[in-house]
Amino acid sequence: MLSKKQSVVKLDFDVAKEPDMEPIWQLLRRAGYTAVDVLVKRSPSKRGWHMLLVLDPRPRTAMEVVAIQAVLGSDPQREAMQLARARAFPNVNEEYLQERFAKAWEANPGKLFKAQTAQPVALPGQPGAQAPSALQNRPSVKDAVGPSGSLYGQ
């Protein structure tokens, strides 16, 4: 059982050979974490590997979890979706939701959220191409560079 100061981080490696653990341990130490337990198993598709790491200390935010997973080499597509979820629901207590879901429905709490699917976007110059509303009227990178040439004028 996990202590309150530990957390499980899920990694997805799309490689044929089981991932080498030594680089993972080194990166965790550099980031200030210790893996107190690990489970490595073949993915259901048999095309890669899934790894569960019990980390101490517990990452403080969902964004921190995504950063750890990305730094450790987890599937970039998976982590991009995790990043979108973390940004969309920054203040949601996912552990509480998963716990309540499992109790109420006597089900796997990991099934609480549906996998996100990317919507195709028309490229510039293609029929129907239009900048998403979130990108319209936003400052450009050039606007963020100050007179000294550094970002945000620093």
KEVEXLUM-636657 format. One record per residue (C-alpha): residue in three letters; x, y, z. Coordinates in pm, whole numbers, plus 50000, padded with zeros to 5 digits. Layout:
residues N
('ALA' (X Y Z))
...
This chain:
residues 154
('MET' (50000 50000 50000))
('LEU' (50121 50348 49917))
('SER' (50202 50597 50188))
('LYS' (50065 50951 50156))
('LYS' (50406 51072 50045))
('GLN' (50431 50823 49757))
('SER' (50271 50819 49413))
('VAL' (50250 50588 49112))
('VAL' (50384 50714 48780))
('LYS' (50287 50526 48464))
('LEU' (50528 50499 48172))
('ASP' (50464 50368 47821))
('PHE' (50759 50261 47607))
('ASP' (50697 50171 47243))
('VAL' (51011 49962 47198))
('ALA' (51067 49592 47130))
('LYS' (51329 49536 47402))
('GLU' (51256 49587 47772))
('PRO' (51372 49939 47877))
('ASP' (51710 49970 48047))
('MET' (51647 50074 48407))
('GLU' (51981 50239 48489))
('PRO' (51916 50561 48288))
('ILE' (51572 50583 48450))
('TRP' (51720 50556 48801))
('GLN' (51980 50823 48717))
('LEU' (51718 51066 48582))
('LEU' (51494 51010 48885))
('ARG' (51784 51081 49125))
('ARG' (51875 51394 48930))
('ALA' (51514 51514 48959))
('GLY' (51507 51443 49335))
('TYR' (51296 51125 49336))
('THR' (51345 50768 49446))
('ALA' (51161 50471 49298))
('VAL' (51064 50253 49593))
('ASP' (50894 49990 49375))
('VAL' (50864 49911 49006))
('LEU' (50652 49686 48787))
('VAL' (50750 49629 48423))
('LYS' (50523 49431 48195))
('ARG' (50465 49380 47826))
('SER' (50193 49603 47684))
('PRO' (49870 49427 47580))
('SER' (49953 49497 47213))
('LYS' (50292 49324 47260))
('ARG' (50452 49621 47078))
('GLY' (50601 49786 47384))
('TRP' (50633 49794 47761))
('HIS' (50436 49946 48048))
('MET' (50610 50047 48366))
('LEU' (50463 50154 48700))
('LEU' (50697 50335 48938))
('VAL' (50617 50412 49300))
('LEU' (50790 50743 49364))
('ASP' (50898 50909 49684))
('PRO' (50837 51197 49731))
('ARG' (50495 51234 49570))
('PRO' (50483 51473 49272))
('ARG' (50282 51779 49381))
('THR' (50083 51845 49065))
('ALA' (49951 51667 48757))
('MET' (50187 51882 48549))
('GLU' (50480 51753 48754))
('VAL' (50370 51394 48688))
('VAL' (50357 51463 48313))
('ALA' (50702 51621 48327))
('ILE' (50846 51319 48509))
('GLN' (50688 51076 48262))
('ALA' (50818 51275 47964))
('VAL' (51170 51309 48108))
('LEU' (51184 50935 48170))
('GLY' (51109 50868 47802))
('SER' (50743 50768 47808))
('ASP' (50555 50773 47476))
('PRO' (50544 51139 47359))
('GLN' (50191 51104 47216))
('ARG' (50062 50971 47548))
('GLU' (50233 51247 47742))
('ALA' (50098 51515 47506))
('MET' (49746 51391 47586))
('GLN' (49829 51381 47958))
('LEU' (49958 51738 47935))
('ALA' (49635 51853 47768))
('ARG' (49432 51687 48046))
('ALA' (49649 51840 48320))
('ARG' (49610 52185 48163))
('ALA' (49233 52147 48113))
('PHE' (49171 52043 48477))
('PRO' (49452 52205 48678))
('ASN' (49273 52204 49014))
('VAL' (49098 51867 49001))
('ASN' (49188 51621 49274))
('GLU' (49212 51316 49047))
('GLU' (49297 51075 49327))
('TYR' (48978 51166 49512))
('LEU' (48768 51132 49195))
('GLN' (48919 50794 49113))
('GLU' (48868 50672 49470))
('ARG' (48503 50784 49476))
('PHE' (48440 50639 49129))
('ALA' (48579 50303 49237))
('LYS' (48370 50295 49553))
('ALA' (48049 50411 49387))
('TRP' (48071 50187 49083))
('GLU' (48287 49905 49223))
('ALA' (48504 49951 48919))
('ASN' (48858 50022 48813))
('PRO' (48928 50387 48901))
('GLY' (49164 50411 48602))
('LYS' (48860 50404 48375))
('LEU' (48729 50735 48510))
('PHE' (48861 50937 48215))
('LYS' (48818 50855 47848))
('ALA' (49125 50866 47624))
('GLN' (49142 51189 47431))
('THR' (49153 51173 47053))
('ALA' (49307 51442 46839))
('GLN' (49084 51613 46587))
('PRO' (49232 51663 46240))
('VAL' (49324 52021 46167))
('ALA' (49331 52167 45816))
('LEU' (49678 52293 45731))
('PRO' (49722 52651 45610))
('GLY' (49636 52673 45242))
('GLN' (49393 52381 45255))
('PRO' (49019 52433 45210))
('GLY' (48855 52520 45541))
('ALA' (49187 52613 45706))
('GLN' (49135 52859 45986))
('ALA' (49332 52927 46300))
('PRO' (49167 52780 46610))
('SER' (48994 53050 46813))
('ALA' (49244 53004 47097))
('LEU' (49525 53099 46858))
('GLN' (49358 53403 46705))
('ASN' (49472 53741 46837))
('ARG' (49740 53590 47058))
('PRO' (50083 53750 47093))
('SER' (50350 53606 46867))
('VAL' (50690 53487 46980))
('LYS' (50829 53811 46837))
('ASP' (50607 54005 47081))
('ALA' (50762 53815 47373))
('VAL' (51119 53911 47281))
('GLY' (51232 54234 47441))
('PRO' (51461 54499 47292))
('SER' (51765 54315 47428))
('GLY' (51664 54006 47229))
('SER' (51587 53803 47542))
('LEU' (51251 53654 47617))
('TYR' (51008 53885 47800))
('GLY' (51264 54164 47800))
('GLN' (51476 54004 48071))
